Amino acid sequence: MTAPFRGTTPQQRDPQALVAKPIFDWFFAFAVVAVIVLYVRALAFTPPDALQGLAQKIYYVHIAAWLGAYTAIGITALMSIVYLWLHDERADRLGEASAEVGLVFLTVGLTTGTIWAHRIWGAWWVWWDMRLTLTLFLWFIVAAYLVLRGGIEDPGMRGRYSAVLAVLAALLIPFIHLSVYLFSARLHPMPVALQPGRPKMSPEMLTTFLGSFVAFIILCIALIRARYRLGVLRDIASAAEIDGDAR
């Protein structure tokens, strides 16, 4: 069996080398503060939509959650390609960390979307809206990626099989984005802010909307960073256990 923490220095194999690096550090705290500031602005200083009222404010978490999900899944796919090319276990570990974070953001996006849909459209879910169906399919692919990783013990085989699945997941993202253009039967409207020409939003709403993108990207990176450090500690512990058994 391939060592789970191969290609590192003896200092990196020592668990004490990472004790000074907490999983949740200043960057994670900064991300949390950024999200809090964003929603104080969204709830208290951003006007409600003229047609949807206060229910529209879920927009600032719903859309931003999808951006975080796509970012995390994109990182997973990129690291999977790097792993298939270089067989670098650090890339495989980062891909796994990004996939877990991506699944969290996907869940937030789906949950807030169904709540918003029920409030505005009067329906929790409609299968003929392809953006809804494709995003749910993406959720299952990412979940399958994580289940696959948990079901294969051999690190090389696990990395290769899961990498292929991660790339397939990323290929679905453009179809989700373009679904409102490709299919006429839909509930999702055409883009309001991210469209050619002038956005159909007030300056206050647009500022909050763009701020939600920045805050959620920071949060996404902070969570991936924290999950990667947790993966490093896990692999160090696994390597130590293997060394102990070998002796």
Residue, then its C-alpha position, 0 to 999 in steps of 0.5 A: m500500500t502506498a504511504p498516505f503522506r509520501g513525498t514530505t520531509p521528516q519535519q512535515r511527518d512530525p505531528q508537532a510540526l503542525v501544532a502551531k497551525p490551528i485548523f481555524d485561524w485568522f483567515f477563517a475568522f476574517a471570512v466569518v466577519a465578512v459574511i456577518v458584515l454582508y448580511v447586516r448590510a443586506l438586512a438593514f441597509t439594502p432596500p427590498d425588491a419592489l415585487q418580491g418584498l423582503a423574501q428577495k433578500i435570500y438572493y444574497v445567500h442563494i446566488a453567492a452559495w452557488l458561486g462558492a460551490y462552483t469555485a470549490i468544484g472547479i478547484t476539485a476538478l483542477m486538482s484532480i487533473v494535476y493528480l492524474w498528471l503528476h500523482d501528487e498526493r497534495a493535489d488529491r488531498l486538496g481536491e478532497a477538501s474542496a469537494e467537501v466544501g463544495l457539497v456544503f455550498l451546494t446544499v445551501g444553494l439547493t435549500t435556499g432555492t427551494i425556500w425562495a421558490h415556494r415563497i415566490w413561485g408557490a412550488w418547492w420543486v419542479w422537475w421540468d426546470m432543468r436548472l433545478t434538475l441539473t443542480l440536484f444531479l451535480w449534488f449527487i455527483v459530488a456526494a458520490y465522489l466523497v462516497l467513492r473516496g470513503g469506499i476505496e482503501d488503496p490511495g492510488m486507485r482512490g485518487r484516480y477513480s475520484a479524479v475522473l468523477a470530479v472532472l465530470a462534475a465540473l463539466l456539468i457546471p456550464f450546462i447549469h449556467l446556460s440552462v436558462y438559455l437552452f430550455s424555454a420551459r423553466l421557472h428560473p428567470m434570465p440573469v438580472a445582474l450578470q447580463p450584457g448591458r446595465p444590471k436591472m438592480s438598484p445601486e444599493m442592491l448591486t453593491t450588496f450582491l457583488g459584496s456577497f460574491v466577495a464574502f462567499i469566495i473568502l469563506c469558501i477559500a477559508l473552509i477549503r484551507a481549514r479542511y486541507r489542514l485537517g486532511v494533512l493531520r489525518d494523513i500524518a496520523s495514518a502514516a504514524e499508524i502504518d509505521g507503528d504497525a510495521r515495527 
